[in-house]
Amino acid sequence: MSIENKTWRKYERQIYQELVNIFTDCEFEFDDKVFGKYSRTDRQIDISIRGNIGGNKILGIIDCKHFSKKINIKVIESFLGMLEDTKANFGLIITNKGFSKSAKNRANIRNLRLDIIEFDELERIKLTYDYFVNQKIRNLELSKYELFKRASENSGYFDVCKSDYKKRLITFKEGFVNTEYFAFKKIILESARLFRDFRDLDVLTIRIPANKEGRKLLYHSKIKRNELEKFLNLNFDLLREDIKSWRRDFLENGNYTKQSIYDFAKANINSTEYNNYEKQV
């Protein structure tokens, strides 16, 4: 039997293909070789990941284990050595049988993410998507470059020319929303997202143009982090730690209703004639 027909090889290739399909903005290499900085020899990597986080190049390595029993601590020790030797930014072990308690304890010391993937349930590999999103958010530091880059990633309507880092001002272009209600909703959403992403961001102004009864208005809100946390009954630091918390506690929050959005707008969002605003800028 050729190596490509072996069960463990098919397992590796299926994981590789799933990752390629999900993370279209990253580069993956199957059966890669990375030169060891300490061993001074090529190290075999099942799957390598290359991309950019916060403007910096990153390298991740994935080890695929198709075993008949749980992974033990020796496997973890070996993989940690591989991480150090290759100078990888992060590592990921994917296994079909899980981990022993001692292996999990050893991995957690180095914050190594351990995902368990069943060979015939590869859709579960999408759990690793949250891993990469969490890593990206946790690595964000407040700066003009990263704040504006993050705002542009969140929306193609981000207007860098009319935004101001020093004033902590984020402006969106015409077309981002059409109605007053959605301007209100987006102001809350974009404020919450950026407070979550940047723990050192204490106050933020969001400006969004929209239409109301045939008039073009600029809706704007200047709000402090603790004020929005109180209104939403959320802790942005906790949301920063896990993207699942963001989805569950904010995006899927049943208390985040149309009426609550109007209540927030009444207290925190103002509007001005858009033409007057255009003349000023």
Long-range contacts (C-beta under 8 A, 24 or more apart in sequence): 7-66, 7-119, 8-64, 8-66, 11-64, 11-66, 11-96, 11-119, 12-46, 12-47, 12-64, 12-66, 14-119, 14-122, 15-47, 15-62, 15-64, 15-94, 15-117, 15-122, 15-125, 16-47, 18-122, 18-123, 18-125, 18-126, 19-47, 19-49, 19-62, 19-125, 19-128, 22-125, 22-126, 22-128, 22-129, 23-49, 23-51, 23-129, 23-132, 25-51, 26-50, 26-51, 26-132, 27-51, 34-59, 34-61, 34-86, 34-88, 36-85, 36-86, 37-85, 37-86, 37-87, 38-84, 38-85, 39-85, 43-82, 43-85, 43-86, 45-82, 45-86, 53-135, 53-136, 53-139, 54-136, 54-139, 54-140, 54-141, 54-146, 54-149, 55-145, 55-146, 55-149, 58-89, 58-90, 59-86, 59-87, 59-88, 59-89, 60-88, 60-89, 60-90, 60-91, 60-92, 61-86, 61-88, 61-91, 61-92, 62-91, 62-92, 62-93, 62-94, 63-91, 63-92, 63-93, 63-94, 64-94, 64-95, 65-93, 65-94, 65-95, 65-96, 65-97, 66-95, 66-96, 66-119, 67-95, 67-96, 67-97, 68-97, 69-97, 70-95, 70-97, 70-98, 70-99, 70-100, 70-103, 71-95, 71-97, 71-98, 71-99, 71-100, 71-103, 72-100, 72-102, 72-103, 73-100, 73-102, 73-103, 73-106, 75-103, 76-103, 76-106, 76-107, 76-112, 77-106, 79-112, 80-106, 80-107, 80-110, 80-112, 83-110, 83-112, 90-135, 92-128, 92-131, 94-125, 94-128, 130-242, 130-243, 130-244, 133-243, 134-241, 134-242, 134-243, 137-196, 137-197, 137-240, 137-243, 138-240, 138-241, 140-197, 140-198, 141-198, 141-200, 142-198, 142-199, 142-200, 142-201, 146-198, 147-194, 147-198, 147-201, 150-194, 150-197, 150-198, 151-190, 151-194, 154-190, 154-193, 155-190, 162-207, 162-281, 167-205, 168-201, 168-203, 168-204, 168-205, 169-204, 169-205, 169-207, 170-194, 170-204, 170-205, 170-206, 170-207, 171-206, 171-207, 171-208, 172-206, 172-207, 172-208, 172-209, 173-209, 174-209, 176-208, 176-209, 177-208, 177-210, 178-210, 178-211, 179-210, 179-211, 179-212, 180-210, 180-211, 180-212, 180-217, 180-219, 180-271, 181-258, 181-261, 181-262, 182-210, 183-208, 183-209, 183-210, 183-219, 183-269, 184-219, 184-261, 184-262, 184-264, 184-265, 184-269, 185-261, 187-219, 187-220, 187-221, 187-265, 187-269, 188-228, 188-232, 188-261, 188-264, 191-221, 191-223, 191-228, 192-228, 192-232, 192-234, 192-236, 192-250, 195-225, 195-228, 195-229, 195-236, 196-236, 196-239, 196-240, 196-246, 197-240, 199-236, 199-237, 199-240, 201-225, 209-274, 209-277, 212-271, 215-273, 216-273, 216-274, 216-275, 217-271, 217-272, 217-273, 217-274, 218-271, 218-272, 218-273, 218-274, 218-277, 219-269, 219-270, 219-271, 220-269, 220-270, 220-271, 220-272, 221-268, 221-269, 221-270, 223-268, 227-268, 231-264, 231-268, 232-256
